[in-house]
Amino acid sequence: MKRISSVLLAILLLVLSPSAAFGDTASRTIHLTLGETTAQVNGQRVTMTAPPQLISNRTLVPLRFISEALGCDVDWIASTHTATVTMENQKIQVPIGQNYVLVNGTQTAIEVPGQLINGSTYVPLRFIGERLGAEVDYNSTTKGISMGLNTYKNTVHNFEMVLPDGWIVKEENEKKVVLNHGKEAVATFSLVNKAEGATPADMNAEQLFEGFAGKPGFNYIVKEKMIAGAYLENGIFTEVFCVFLDKGIYVVTVIAPAEAFDRAFDRECVLMLNTMKNVDAA
């Protein structure tokens, strides 16, 4: 009961505190050139075994090289001819030759299927960049490809995550971290309980969200490491998440005009939540 009450209080009341710098933003960068095996990763020159290629007017890049350079784990399942990219709880499965991929278990159409070329899995440049939250740029004159992925780390709240392109840190204090996307969307992160090893099974979801029960269309779902609720009121869409990490429970709220919640926006929110992990995981 005490654990539930503390989390509920944090959801309902996120108290303002004087601003201070508690976090850092770091960037991973990749620079490639179409058809060339020489690349730069975080400013260091490296040699690729599989160069980027232009096929049917689409820029395809080697999945393993790009994903590992951005900090992901990559596995190849020979029995199903499927490449799997994992970054914490963000999971992308690319079956070779299919016009779809699985993103966190959900089938998603892909314009150019994953291809196996000389033993390397290739995928469309912008597809993999967007699914991992990276900024992607292609210079058709120089045939240069640039990718940048930002990560945010906060030692006070003991978490880090991917910071997708377009999101900025607006405020940091002892109570919370506030991110902005454009002028209207706001995401707030708060460590509300330092319980180690807690899971959604330890919570009574109905009691947890009882303060929102009267909101129009409010509903919630329970996942393996998250409880998520949402409602729409006066044209404003609000999502509330309880995220369970190894060393704490976090409340994350996302508030934005309903028209801002397109697929890209939702994808970015999911990516931030799925890549959250403790800074001190030992």
Secondary structure per residue as TSV (DSSP state, phi and psi in degrees):
chain	resnum	aa	ss	phi	psi
A	1	M	-	360.0	-41.5
A	2	K	H	-62.4	-40.8
A	3	R	H	-64.7	-44.1
A	4	I	H	-63.1	-43.2
A	5	S	H	-63.4	-40.4
A	6	S	H	-66.5	-38.0
A	7	V	H	-70.1	-42.9
A	8	L	H	-61.0	-42.7
A	9	L	H	-60.4	-39.8
A	10	A	H	-66.8	-35.3
A	11	I	H	-66.1	-43.6
A	12	L	H	-79.1	-31.2
A	13	L	-	-132.8	102.6
A	14	L	-	-104.1	100.4
A	15	V	-	-77.1	136.0
A	16	L	-	-71.5	140.5
A	17	S	-	-135.0	160.1
A	18	P	-	-58.3	140.4
A	19	S	-	-69.5	146.7
A	20	A	-	-158.9	159.6
A	21	A	-	-90.4	114.2
A	22	F	-	-118.2	-11.5
A	23	G	E	-129.2	168.4
A	24	D	E	-133.5	146.4
A	25	T	E	-111.2	127.6
A	26	A	E	-119.2	159.0
A	27	S	E	-127.6	140.5
A	28	R	E	-107.1	132.5
A	29	T	E	-126.1	145.8
A	30	I	E	-133.8	131.7
A	31	H	E	-126.2	123.8
A	32	L	E	-128.7	165.1
A	33	T	E	-132.9	133.6
A	34	L	T	-54.0	127.9
A	35	G	T	82.4	-3.1
A	36	E	-	-112.2	147.1
A	37	T	S	-93.3	-6.8
A	38	T	E	-86.4	134.0
A	39	A	E	-143.5	169.7
A	40	Q	E	-124.6	129.9
A	41	V	E	-122.1	115.9
A	42	N	T	53.3	39.3
A	43	G	T	85.1	-5.2
A	44	Q	E	-101.6	133.1
A	45	R	E	-76.1	132.6
A	46	V	E	-136.1	162.9
A	47	T	E	-112.7	128.3
A	48	M	-	-92.3	150.5
A	49	T	S	-86.3	-18.6
A	50	A	S	-136.7	114.9
A	51	P	-	-80.3	157.9
A	52	P	-	-61.2	148.7
A	53	Q	E	-135.9	152.9
A	54	L	E	-105.9	113.5
A	55	I	E	-129.2	122.8
A	56	S	T	53.6	43.1
A	57	N	T	63.4	20.9
A	58	R	E	-119.3	135.3
A	59	T	E	-84.3	117.1
A	60	L	E	-110.2	140.9
A	61	V	E	-126.7	153.3
A	62	P	E	-68.9	119.8
A	63	L	H	-60.4	-46.3
A	64	R	H	-63.9	-46.3
A	65	F	H	-60.8	-49.2
A	66	I	H	-63.0	-47.7
A	67	S	H	-64.5	-45.3
A	68	E	H	-67.6	-35.3
A	69	A	H	-64.8	-27.1
A	70	L	T	-92.4	6.2
A	71	G	T	94.2	16.8
A	72	C	-	-97.2	162.8
A	73	D	E	-98.1	142.9
A	74	V	E	-128.8	131.4
A	75	D	E	-125.9	149.8
A	76	W	E	-118.5	122.5
A	77	I	E	-103.2	101.6
A	78	A	T	-64.3	-34.9
A	79	S	T	-64.3	-28.4
A	80	T	T	-114.4	2.5
A	81	H	T	51.9	51.3
A	82	T	E	-127.4	131.6
A	83	A	E	-98.4	136.3
A	84	T	E	-122.5	126.6
A	85	V	E	-109.8	129.1
A	86	T	E	-130.8	131.9
A	87	M	E	-133.2	99.9
A	88	E	T	55.5	-112.8
A	89	N	T	-101.1	7.2
A	90	Q	E	-89.1	122.6
A	91	K	E	-132.6	127.7
A	92	I	E	-123.6	123.6
A	93	Q	E	-113.5	125.2
A	94	V	E	-117.3	99.3
A	95	P	E	-78.0	130.3
A	96	I	B	-64.7	133.2
A	97	G	T	81.1	1.7
A	98	Q	-	-99.4	152.0
A	99	N	S	-89.9	25.4
A	100	Y	E	-148.3	163.0
A	101	V	E	-131.3	167.7
A	102	L	E	-111.1	120.0
A	103	V	E	-112.2	110.7
A	104	N	T	53.6	38.0
A	105	G	T	88.0	-8.0
A	106	T	E	-99.9	128.3
A	107	Q	E	-69.5	129.5
A	108	T	E	-131.1	131.5
A	109	A	E	-67.7	146.3
A	110	I	-	-132.0	133.3
A	111	E	S	-65.6	-38.7
A	112	V	S	-121.7	118.6
A	113	P	-	-59.9	155.5
A	114	G	B	-60.8	138.9
A	115	Q	E	-127.1	145.0
A	116	L	E	-102.0	110.6
A	117	I	E	-122.7	115.4
A	118	N	T	51.8	40.4
A	119	G	T	85.0	0.5
A	120	S	E	-115.4	140.3
A	121	T	E	-83.5	127.1
A	122	Y	E	-113.9	142.7
A	123	V	E	-137.5	161.0
A	124	P	E	-60.5	137.4
A	125	L	H	-54.0	-54.4
A	126	R	H	-69.3	-30.3
A	127	F	H	-59.9	-54.3
A	128	I	H	-68.8	-34.2
A	129	G	H	-62.6	-47.9
A	130	E	H	-65.2	-40.5
A	131	R	H	-69.2	-19.1
A	132	L	T	-106.8	4.1
A	133	G	T	81.7	16.3
A	134	A	-	-89.9	151.8
A	135	E	E	-85.3	132.5
A	136	V	E	-122.4	135.8
A	137	D	E	-139.0	135.8
A	138	Y	E	-125.0	126.0
A	139	N	E	-100.7	107.9
A	140	S	T	-68.0	-22.4
A	141	T	T	-75.0	-48.1
A	142	T	T	-93.1	-10.7
A	143	K	T	62.5	26.5
A	144	G	E	-88.7	142.8
A	145	I	E	-119.8	129.6
A	146	S	E	-125.2	136.7
A	147	M	E	-133.8	139.8
A	148	G	E	-138.1	130.4
A	149	L	E	-123.5	122.8
A	150	N	E	-96.3	140.8
A	151	T	E	-124.7	147.0
A	152	Y	E	-115.5	132.3
A	153	K	E	-127.6	131.2
A	154	N	E	-130.0	111.2
A	155	T	T	-77.7	-24.6
A	156	V	T	-69.4	-45.4
A	157	H	T	-90.9	-2.4
A	158	N	T	56.7	53.2
A	159	F	E	-152.3	157.7
A	160	E	E	-141.8	160.3
A	161	M	E	-166.5	168.9
A	162	V	E	-71.8	138.7
A	163	L	E	-111.7	96.7
A	164	P	-	-59.2	156.1
A	165	D	T	-54.7	130.8
A	166	G	T	101.0	-15.1
A	167	W	E	-96.3	137.1
A	168	I	E	-129.7	152.2
A	169	V	E	-81.7	117.4
A	170	K	E	-95.2	-37.7
A	171	E	E	-152.0	141.9
A	172	E	E	-136.3	131.8
A	173	N	-	-151.9	-173.3
A	174	E	S	-70.7	-16.4
A	175	K	S	-96.0	-32.7
A	176	K	-	-163.1	169.5
A	177	V	E	-123.2	131.0
A	178	V	E	-116.8	128.4
A	179	L	E	-113.0	148.8
A	180	N	E	-119.3	146.7
A	181	H	E	-129.3	108.9
A	182	G	T	68.6	-145.5
A	183	K	T	-101.3	-12.0
A	184	E	T	-121.2	-28.0
A	185	A	E	-87.9	136.8
A	186	V	E	-133.6	134.3
A	187	A	E	-123.4	131.9
A	188	T	E	-121.5	130.9
A	189	F	E	-117.1	132.2
A	190	S	E	-144.7	128.8
A	191	L	E	-80.8	116.0
A	192	V	E	-110.6	-14.9
A	193	N	E	-156.7	129.5
A	194	K	-	-92.2	20.2
A	195	A	-	-60.1	129.1
A	196	E	T	-89.4	135.1
A	197	G	T	77.1	12.0
A	198	A	-	-70.7	150.4
A	199	T	-	-134.2	166.1
A	200	P	G	-55.9	-26.6
A	201	A	G	-64.9	-19.7
A	202	D	G	-81.3	-5.9
A	203	M	S	-113.0	149.6
A	204	N	-	-96.6	101.6
A	205	A	H	-60.1	-39.5
A	206	E	H	-63.3	-41.8
A	207	Q	H	-70.7	-35.4
A	208	L	H	-60.5	-40.4
A	209	F	T	-104.3	19.2
A	210	E	G	-61.6	-26.3
A	211	G	G	-70.3	-12.9
A	212	F	G	-109.6	2.8
A	213	A	T	-58.8	-30.5
A	214	G	T	-88.3	-0.7
A	215	K	S	-73.0	145.6
A	216	P	T	-58.6	121.3
A	217	G	T	67.1	18.2
A	218	F	-	-63.6	133.9
A	219	N	E	-149.4	165.1
A	220	Y	E	-143.2	159.3
A	221	I	E	-132.5	152.5
A	222	V	E	-112.7	124.1
A	223	K	-	-113.7	-176.3
A	224	E	S	-62.4	-42.7
A	225	K	S	-127.2	23.2
A	226	M	E	-159.6	145.6
A	227	I	E	-118.3	127.5
A	228	A	E	-126.1	133.5
A	229	G	E	-129.5	155.7
A	230	A	E	-154.0	152.4
A	231	Y	E	-155.6	159.9
A	232	L	E	-120.7	124.5
A	233	E	E	-143.8	124.6
A	234	N	T	54.4	39.3
A	235	G	T	77.9	4.4
A	236	I	E	-111.2	125.6
A	237	F	E	-97.5	129.8
A	238	T	E	-124.5	128.7
A	239	E	E	-116.8	137.0
A	240	V	E	-125.8	126.6
A	241	F	E	-123.3	139.1
A	242	C	E	-106.9	115.9
A	243	V	E	-107.6	128.7
A	244	F	E	-105.6	107.9
A	245	L	E	-103.5	174.5
A	246	D	T	-60.7	-32.6
A	247	K	T	-123.9	39.9
A	248	G	E	155.4	162.7
A	249	I	E	-111.1	130.6
A	250	Y	E	-117.4	140.4
A	251	V	E	-104.5	126.8
A	252	V	E	-123.3	125.4
A	253	T	E	-116.6	139.6
A	254	V	E	-124.9	122.5
A	255	I	E	-126.8	129.1
A	256	A	E	-162.2	157.5
A	257	P	E	-57.9	145.2
A	258	A	G	-55.8	-36.3
A	259	E	G	-68.8	-16.8
A	260	A	G	-79.3	-18.0
A	261	F	-	-83.4	68.8
A	262	D	-	-90.7	-176.0
A	263	R	H	-63.3	-39.2
A	264	A	H	-65.1	-42.9
A	265	F	H	-63.8	-46.2
A	266	D	H	-61.8	-39.9
A	267	R	H	-60.8	-40.4
A	268	E	H	-67.6	-40.4
A	269	C	H	-63.2	-44.7
A	270	V	H	-61.9	-40.7
A	271	L	H	-61.5	-44.7
A	272	M	H	-60.0	-46.2
A	273	L	H	-65.0	-42.5
A	274	N	H	-71.7	-22.9
A	275	T	T	-98.7	2.8
A	276	M	-	-64.0	135.7
A	277	K	B	-152.3	161.3
A	278	N	-	-73.0	140.9
A	279	V	S	-66.6	-46.3
A	280	D	S	-101.2	90.3
A	281	A	-	-97.1	-0.4
A	282	A	-	-73.7	360.0
